[in-house]
Amino acid sequence: MLCHLTWPGQLQRLWRGSSLNDAAGQLNRIIILPRRSNQSDPEILRAQLVELLTDFERKIADDDLRAQVKGLIPAYHLLRDLGSSLVPVGVAAARDRVLHYLTAYPFTVISGEELMVVAGIGEWARRVRELRVQLGWPIVTGVSAREMIEEESQLDNEVIGNMAPDDYILLGTKPDRDAAYRWNIANEIRKETGIGVRDKILKYLRENVGQIVTGEELRYVANNKTEWARRVRELRTEYGWPVVTRQTGMPELPVGSYVLEMNRQSQVHDRKIPDPVRRTVLQRDGYKCQMEGCGWHIDEYNRANPRILELHHKKPHADGGENTAENLITLCNSCHDRVHADHIELK
């Protein structure tokens, strides 16, 4: 934070005629660098804080507002020190303290105010983003949770569904080691101009075919536009891209995660099957190919040799076949292609 100086004139006058030590002292009073919290014995810090606040009783009667404000500065610093000292002393960096706290309470909704206390710095939210985007920790924010619920029906857990915008939840106990590499790709796509949110998301997914990516990553690629979840759904239900979630094709996926199973679009007539119908058919068919002699199951998915599940219309769309559970059957893409190529009729 800088005091009001007319640069460079006042700075020159500050140094002119002063010794080096005097000028440095004056400059130190003008330029106040952000103070890091200092970890110490919590009990010692608590006692010091109580003493300061007790002495502040005399300041309240003081008519000088500035004296009151300045009297609270040491208490403010002590309170930050106390919060960061609740975490073990060996966990020195603010980001590490935030991670320590989140990993101590996985799958638990944590308020941003809690993370602010243990971080001991003003930029705690940036540290959370670094953990999520750059280091791959599966941290979901309240904002993203709400958007996923509205568009993807991903987070149907009652606790997660009630998250406030400034809440956080850690949905796993291990980081994604490929996150740093993906973050570089996401950052490049995010900066592109002349390309819409849906196309940015598709480009990112196609760069990561078969890879699990998080909703937070897709939101980042979309420049934090709230429409991102709707665009993901459109890619699946209107454009035929096999983008699956735990609700729409891969029940073992972590909550809040997405996978583009294969770099190909489904046939035009298969693209607009509603997600609830898709989910019903997949569950009914046990997430496996219903072609006689095949039986390929989604658990066998391997991105090195990909095969995916698709829905086939028993009565073709062209002949009036509807997007209903009764008219749909689950096939792997290999069998699905053969059914169409050989004009095989399924009952």
C-alpha positions in Angstrom: 0.0 0.0 0.0 1.4 3.4 -0.9 0.8 6.8 0.8 -0.1 9.7 -1.5 3.2 10.8 -3.0 3.6 12.8 -6.2 6.1 10.4 -7.9 8.9 11.0 -8.6 9.1 14.5 -7.1 8.3 13.7 -3.5 10.5 10.6 -3.6 13.4 12.7 -4.8 12.8 15.2 -2.0 12.7 12.3 0.5 16.2 11.2 -0.4 17.7 14.7 -0.9 19.7 15.8 2.1 19.1 12.6 4.1 21.5 10.0 5.2 21.0 6.5 3.8 19.6 5.2 7.1 17.3 8.1 7.6 15.9 7.9 4.0 15.4 4.1 4.4 13.5 4.6 7.6 11.3 7.3 6.0 10.7 5.1 3.0 9.8 2.2 5.2 7.1 4.3 6.8 5.7 5.3 3.4 5.7 1.9 1.8 3.9 -0.7 3.9 4.6 -4.2 2.6 1.9 -6.9 3.2 2.6 -8.6 6.5 2.8 -12.4 6.6 1.2 -14.2 9.5 3.7 -15.6 12.0 3.1 -19.0 13.6 3.8 -19.4 17.3 2.4 -21.0 20.4 -1.4 -20.5 20.2 -1.7 -20.0 24.0 0.9 -17.3 24.0 -0.8 -15.5 21.1 -4.2 -15.8 22.8 -2.8 -14.2 26.0 -1.2 -11.4 24.1 -4.5 -10.8 22.2 -6.5 -10.7 25.4 -4.0 -8.2 26.9 -4.2 -5.9 23.8 -8.0 -6.0 23.8 -8.2 -5.3 27.5 -5.9 -2.3 27.1 -8.0 -1.1 24.1 -10.8 -0.3 26.5 -9.0 3.0 27.2 -8.8 3.7 23.5 -12.5 3.5 23.1 -12.9 6.6 25.2 -10.3 8.4 23.0 -11.8 11.0 20.7 -9.0 10.4 18.1 -10.3 8.0 15.5 -6.9 7.4 14.1 -5.5 6.5 17.5 -8.3 3.9 17.9 -7.6 2.4 14.4 -3.8 2.3 15.0 -4.4 0.7 18.4 -6.3 -2.2 16.7 -3.5 -3.0 14.2 -1.5 -5.2 16.6 -4.6 -7.0 17.6 -5.5 -7.6 13.9 -2.0 -9.1 13.3 -2.2 -11.2 16.4 -5.6 -12.6 15.4 -4.2 -13.7 12.0 -1.1 -15.2 13.7 -3.4 -17.1 16.1 -5.5 -18.5 13.3 -2.5 -19.7 11.2 -0.9 -21.2 14.4 -3.8 -23.6 15.0 -2.3 -25.6 12.1 1.0 -27.5 13.1 4.0 -25.2 13.0 5.8 -27.2 10.4 3.0 -26.3 7.9 4.5 -22.9 7.2 3.0 -21.7 3.8 -0.5 -20.4 3.6 -1.4 -22.7 0.7 -0.1 -25.7 2.7 -2.2 -24.6 5.8 -5.3 -24.5 3.6 -4.6 -27.9 2.2 -3.9 -29.3 5.7 -7.3 -28.1 6.8 -9.2 -29.4 3.8 -7.6 -32.8 3.9 -8.4 -33.0 7.7 -12.1 -32.7 6.7 -12.6 -34.3 3.3 -16.2 -34.6 2.0 -17.2 -31.8 4.4 -18.5 -28.4 3.5 -16.0 -25.8 4.7 -16.8 -22.1 4.7 -14.4 -19.6 3.1 -14.1 -17.9 6.5 -12.6 -21.0 8.0 -10.0 -21.1 5.2 -9.3 -17.4 5.7 -8.5 -18.0 9.4 -6.1 -20.9 8.9 -4.4 -19.2 5.8 -3.6 -16.1 7.8 -3.4 -14.0 4.6 -5.7 -11.8 2.6 -5.2 -13.7 -0.7 -6.4 -17.1 0.7 -8.9 -17.6 -2.1 -6.1 -17.5 -4.7 -4.3 -20.2 -2.8 -7.4 -22.4 -3.0 -7.6 -21.9 -6.7 -3.9 -22.9 -7.0 -4.6 -26.1 -5.1 -7.6 -26.8 -7.4 -6.4 -25.7 -10.8 -2.7 -26.1 -10.8 -2.1 -28.9 -8.3 -5.2 -31.0 -9.1 -6.9 -31.2 -5.7 -10.7 -32.0 -6.3 -12.0 -28.9 -4.5 -15.5 -27.8 -5.6 -16.7 -24.3 -4.8 -20.3 -23.5 -3.9 -20.7 -21.5 -7.1 -19.7 -24.4 -9.3 -21.8 -26.9 -7.2 -24.9 -24.8 -7.8 -24.3 -24.6 -11.6 -23.7 -28.4 -11.8 -26.8 -29.1 -9.9 -28.9 -26.8 -12.2 -27.6 -28.2 -15.5 -26.1 -31.6 -15.0 -27.9 -33.1 -11.9 -24.4 -34.1 -10.8 -24.5 -33.1 -7.2 -27.7 -34.6 -5.8 -26.3 -35.0 -2.3 -28.4 -32.8 0.0 -25.4 -31.4 1.9 -23.6 -30.4 -1.3 -26.8 -29.0 -2.8 -27.1 -26.6 0.1 -23.6 -25.1 -0.3 -23.3 -21.3 -0.1 -21.4 -19.5 -2.9 -18.3 -19.0 -0.6 -18.3 -22.6 0.6 -15.8 -25.3 -0.5 -15.7 -29.1 -0.3 -12.8 -31.5 -1.0 -14.2 -34.5 -2.9 -11.1 -36.7 -2.8 -8.0 -37.4 -0.8 -5.4 -37.5 -3.6 -4.5 -34.8 -6.2 -4.6 -35.3 -9.9 -0.9 -35.4 -10.9 -1.7 -34.4 -14.5 -3.5 -31.2 -13.4 -0.5 -28.9 -13.9 -0.1 -30.0 -17.6 -3.8 -29.6 -18.2 -3.8 -26.2 -16.5 -1.4 -25.0 -19.2 -3.7 -26.2 -21.9 -6.7 -24.7 -20.2 -4.9 -21.4 -19.8 -4.1 -21.2 -23.5 -7.7 -22.1 -24.6 -9.2 -19.7 -22.0 -7.3 -16.8 -23.6 -8.4 -17.5 -27.2 -10.6 -14.9 -28.8 -13.3 -15.3 -31.4 -14.4 -18.6 -30.0 -17.5 -19.2 -27.8 -17.8 -20.9 -24.4 -19.1 -24.2 -25.9 -16.3 -24.5 -28.4 -13.7 -23.7 -25.8 -15.0 -26.4 -23.6 -15.1 -28.9 -26.5 -11.6 -28.0 -27.5 -10.3 -28.6 -24.0 -12.2 -31.9 -23.8 -10.8 -33.1 -27.1 -7.3 -32.3 -25.8 -8.1 -34.6 -22.9 -10.0 -37.5 -24.5 -10.5 -40.3 -21.9 -9.1 -38.1 -19.1 -11.2 -37.2 -16.1 -11.6 -33.5 -15.9 -13.4 -31.5 -13.2 -16.2 -29.0 -13.5 -13.9 -26.5 -12.0 -11.5 -26.9 -14.9 -14.3 -26.5 -17.4 -15.5 -23.4 -15.6 -12.0 -22.0 -15.7 -11.7 -22.6 -19.5 -15.0 -20.9 -19.9 -13.6 -17.7 -18.2 -15.9 -18.4 -15.2 -19.0 -17.9 -17.3 -22.0 -19.3 -15.5 -23.3 -20.9 -18.7 -20.4 -23.5 -18.8 -22.5 -26.4 -17.4 -25.3 -25.8 -19.8 -22.8 -25.8 -22.7 -21.4 -29.2 -21.5 -24.9 -30.7 -21.5 -25.5 -29.3 -25.0 -22.4 -31.0 -26.3 -23.9 -34.3 -25.2 -27.6 -33.9 -25.8 -27.6 -31.7 -28.9 -24.2 -32.2 -30.6 -23.7 -35.9 -29.9 -20.3 -35.8 -28.1 -19.9 -38.6 -25.6 -19.3 -36.4 -22.6 -20.3 -38.5 -19.6 -20.7 -37.9 -15.9 -21.5 -40.3 -13.1 -25.2 -39.7 -13.8 -25.0 -40.1 -17.6 -22.8 -43.1 -18.3 -20.0 -43.7 -15.8 -21.4 -44.3 -12.3 -17.9 -44.8 -10.9 -16.8 -41.3 -11.8 -16.1 -38.9 -8.9 -18.8 -36.3 -8.3 -18.3 -33.2 -10.3 -16.2 -34.9 -13.0 -16.5 -35.3 -16.8 -15.0 -37.5 -19.4 -15.0 -37.2 -23.2 -15.0 -40.9 -23.9 -14.1 -40.8 -27.5 -13.3 -38.2 -30.1 -16.3 -38.8 -32.2 -19.9 -37.6 -32.4 -22.9 -39.9 -32.4 -25.2 -40.2 -35.4 -27.5 -37.2 -35.9 -30.6 -39.2 -35.0 -29.1 -40.3 -31.7 -28.0 -36.9 -30.5 -31.1 -35.5 -28.8 -31.9 -38.2 -26.3 -32.8 -36.5 -23.0 -30.4 -37.2 -20.1 -33.2 -38.7 -17.8 -34.1 -41.2 -20.6 -30.4 -42.0 -21.2 -29.8 -42.6 -17.5 -32.9 -44.9 -17.3 -31.8 -47.0 -20.3 -28.2 -47.4 -19.1 -29.3 -48.4 -15.6 -31.9 -50.8 -16.9 -29.3 -52.5 -19.2 -26.7 -52.6 -16.4 -24.3 -50.3 -18.2 -23.3 -53.1 -20.7 -23.8 -53.8 -24.4 -27.0 -55.8 -25.0 -25.7 -57.3 -28.3 -25.8 -61.1 -28.1 -22.2 -62.4 -27.6 -20.8 -59.1 -26.6 -21.8 -57.8 -23.1 -19.0 -55.2 -22.9 -19.4 -53.3 -19.6 -18.5 -49.6 -18.9 -16.0 -50.9 -16.2 -13.9 -52.2 -19.0 -13.4 -48.7 -20.4 -9.7 -48.1 -21.3 -8.8 -44.8 -23.1 -5.8 -46.6 -24.7 -8.3 -48.9 -26.6 -11.5 -47.0 -26.2 -15.0 -48.4 -26.5 -18.1 -46.6 -25.3 -21.7 -47.2 -24.7 -24.3 -45.7 -27.0 -28.1 -45.9 -27.2 -29.7 -47.4 -30.3 -33.2 -46.9 -31.6 -35.0 -50.2 -32.1 -37.4 -48.5 -34.4 -35.4 -46.0 -36.4 -35.9 -42.2 -36.0 -36.6 -42.0 -39.7 -39.5 -44.4 -39.3 -41.1 -42.5 -36.4 -39.1 -44.1 -33.6 -39.2 -42.0 -30.4 -36.6 -41.2 -27.8 -38.2 -43.4 -25.2 -36.8 -46.0 -22.9 -38.9 -48.7 -24.6 -37.5 -47.8 -28.0 -33.9 -47.6 -26.9 -31.3 -50.3 -26.2 -27.7 -50.0 -25.0 -24.9 -51.1 -27.4 -21.2 -50.5 -27.4 -20.0 -48.3 -30.3 -18.5 -51.3 -32.1 -21.7 -53.3 -32.1 -23.7 -50.1 -32.8 -21.7 -49.4 -35.9 -22.1 -53.1 -37.1 -25.9 -52.9 -36.5 -26.2 -49.9 -38.8 -23.8 -51.2 -41.4 -25.4 -54.6 -41.6 -29.0 -53.3 -41.1 -29.5 -55.7 -38.1 -32.9 -55.4 -36.6 -33.0 -55.5 -32.8 -36.1 -56.3 -30.8 
